[in-house]
Amino acid sequence: MKAQILRHQPEAEVFTPERCYILELSNTAEDDAVSIARARVLPGATTRWHKVIGTAERYVILEGQGLVEVEGIGAQSVTAGDVVIIPEDRPQRITNTGSSSLVFLAICTPRFLQENYLDIEHEFA
């Protein structure tokens, strides 16, 4: 890893099949221990049930309110300032229960790799 500044690039935000917007803030092979993404869920939207194989996540809620569901803790309300710890391989999803965007940081260890993302929506249908 080298010292550097990663500049904010809001135009790089993408809407994902998970039903939320993602902006990768830091996710490189040079810093493979961790990745940081900003997630944005629109009012009334719920992300798809999923898990990330071999990757632990922490959601740091920045704005809005929601209902997070993680295997092992059940459904819990979250608001700005809350941190949700999601061990690796745990089914999870989040719903925006407010009237404005639900915005949070998703901090992954080791870093998020798309091939480790597993959509399991069909298991909960």
Secondary structure, DSSP 8 states (H G I E B T S, - for coil): ---------GGG-EE-TTSSEEEEEE--GGGTT-EEEEEEE-TT-B---EEETT-EEEEEEEESEEEEEETTTEEEEEETT-EEEE-TT--EEEEE-SSS-EEEEEEEES---GGGEEE-GGGG-
